[in-house]
Amino acid sequence: MRHVYALAELYAARGDVAAARDEYLASLDADQGLAVLLIDDAAVVAAAQHRRPRKATCGRCGARLPAKRHRCSRCGLARRTG
């Protein structure tokens, strides 16, 4: 399942299942690559449609930002609003 979710992330960013699969295959060994080639395109699209939104992160240090905070607790960068 982790391969499906990784492909879904890349598909959401690229908009093309084939391009997402090619990029993901470049980072895998032969056995894992074979498993990825067996994943149906429809499964990738379905996983991309049902994925949860990513948590907000700080642009400077990458720390997660809680919903109600207006500054990063790690580096102090103010959160953009609007």
ABEGO torsion letter per residue (X at the ends): XAAAAAAAAAAAAAGBAAAAAAAAAAABBAAAAAAAAABBAAAAAAAAAABBBBBBBBAAAGBBBBAABABBAAAGBBBBBX
